[in-house]
Structure formats: structure tokens, C-alpha cells
Amino acid sequence: MKTTRVFQITALLLVIVSVIQVGWWVYDQHAYSTQQLRDARVSYAREVAAAQALLDAGTPVARVHELLPDVTLTDGRAALAGAVDAVLVEERNRRINQYAWESGFFLLALALCVGVIWRALRAETKVLQEQDSFLALVSHQFKTPLASLQLSLETMAKRQLSAEQSRTLIDRMLADLMRMESMVSRILDSVRLERGRVDLKSEPVELAAAVGRVVMQFEERARQEHITLSAEVPRGLTVVADPLAVDVIVRNLLENALAAVAAVSGGSVKFSAREANGEVELCVRDSGVGFRTDEGARLFKKFSRLHPGGGSSHYGTGLGLFIVRRLMQLTGGRVSAHSVGVGQGALFVLSWPAPPRQPV
């Protein structure tokens, strides 16, 4: 923030000094050009006076015109040719306009450079803020499972436990380790996706099987959190994508939905799919906390978390939906989020182009 403030003051001073300098250039050039025009008119006035004196002395008109070609002679009277004065005025205006255009271009280039640097500094500040928030978030998210692990290990080390109690503590430690492993995987996945370091396949993937595999892995967690988990995906409905990418997409969306529903002490999560308008749609509807109608796009930004922490242990790094959006882009699809308001649940819609139909 301090760097940005210093830049703001420096840029403002630079612009003020530049405007003053350019204004002085234009004023000085205007004054110089006007003085040049005045001096030229005085010089030509002398020529007119000399021509009139020659005429009055009886010098032939042809001789006077030969000596002073810029003077017109009419009925014995000498005067400056109108074209000459017009050329003098045009030259003055040309020089003034030239300086005005060059000064304007200089100010425009200066403004563009300041704008580019300003945007770069703002982007850098935003990145630094995101990094600070991310580090604080990750530290908080890792602190909880680490504390749980420490407590479980201390309990096992200091007490004589039954086999059932030991099994409970071991299961808790495994869950804590899985949670930390999941967060580390998401961080690494987001880095690879952002830098384009992924090699995705393109092959038919049956949605019913892909969704079924993921749902089966979360059934126990859903039951413990009083969440009804269901999938109504027709058999034979396929998309052309990377199988592993589809698995990661469905998994992240389901984890997001479970976290949203767990925050309201239970509810439902439902998968459904259909083919319509040349696309295959997979919908994930939950009865969780929802969000404001204008926050749908923000959900998919990196480190975005609309429900930061609270008392829920399921809110993660804010990378899950970012990974979903990036993978959908890389597999030729798109994703959108919809909610009618806070507390009204949410609907996530995945859309892929329908695969070409095989000839019968």
C-alpha cells in the first residue's frame, strides 16, 4: 500500500509538471511565431515603402517589380501582395498547430504510461493481498487438522486405550491427513492449471458412471452430516472430455455442495443430467447456504470464499470452484452458478457440447 501511495503522489507531480511544461512550450511557440509574423510584416512594410519611393522617383514599374517581386503596384501605389501575407499567417498557424499536436501526443503518451504502470501496481497490490489472505487462510485451515492430530497422538501416547478407542482416534487422524492432502492437492492443481501445465485426454465419458463413483465415496460423510445425497443421471449420456478431469470437477462440486449444506445443519444434494440444445448438462442442486444473485461469477475466482470459516470445518482454500471453471474451459465446456439468495440453496450447471452421434 505504501508503494502505491508513493506512486500516486509521484505520478500526480509528474503529470502536473508535464502539463505546466507543455503549456509553457505552446505559449512560448505561439509568442515566438506571432513575433516572427510581426517582424516579417515590418520587413515587408519597408519593402513597400521602398517601392513607393522608387515609383515616386520615376522608376519604371517593371524595374520596381523586378527589384521587389513581393510588392504589388496598382495605379502608382505600392502594397504588399495578399498571397505573401497569407503565407506568413499560414506558416505561423502551422508552427503553432505542430507544437499543439506534439504536446498533445506527449501528454497522451505520458497518461498511457502512467495508466499502464498504475494498473500494474494495482494488479500487484491485489496479488499481494490475495497471497496474504491465502497464507492466512491456509495457515488457519492446516492448523485445525494439525491440532486434531496432535491431540489424538497425545491421547494415544499418554493413555491406555481400548481397541475401539484406538480405532476411533486412528480414523480421526486419517481423516485429518486426508483433509490436509486434499488442500495440498488443490493448491498444486490450481498452480498447474493456471500455468497451463496439464495434458488432458479427449474421450467419451459416461456421466452416470463418473458421478456414481464420486457419490459413492461421499455417502458416509453425507450420512454423518444428515445430508441426502442422490443422483439421477441417465445411462448412456456421455461427454467428450478427460475422465480424470471430469472426476475432479464432480468431486470439487460435490465437496462444495456438502460444505454449503453442512453449514445449515443438513439438507440435500442432487445430481441430474440431460441433453438439450446440442449440449449435455450436468446439474448439482443443494439446499445449503446459497449466495446473493450477483455473486455467481465471483464464486469461480481464485481464493474466493463467500462463507469464510465461521464454525464450519469444511471451508477450504477457495480453490475448488476455480479448478472446476478452469478444467471446464480446458475440456471445451462451461460452468455457471445460480442462487435466488442467501439461505435459498444453489444450482451449479456444467455444460459440454453434445458428442457427435454415431451413424446407424
Buried (B, 14 or more C-beta within 10 A) or exposed (E): EEEEEEBEEEBEEEBEEBEEEBEEBBEEBBEBBEEBBEEBBEEBEEBBEBBBEBBEEEEEBEEBBEEBEBBBBEEEEBEBBEEBBEEBEEBBEEBBEEBBEBBEEBBEEBEEEBEEEBEEBEEEEEEEEBEEBBEEBBEEBBEBBEEBBEBBEEBBEEEEEEEEEBEEBEEBBEBBEEBBEBBEEBBEBBEEBEEEEBEEEEEEBBBBEBBBEBBEEBEEBBEEBEBEBEBEBEEEBBBBBBBEBBBBBBBBBBBBBBBBBBBBEBBBBBBBBEBEEEBBBBBBBBBBBBBEEEBBEEBBEBBBBBBEEEEBBBBBBBBBBBBBBBBBEBBBBBBBBBBEEEEEBBBBBBBBBBBEEEEE
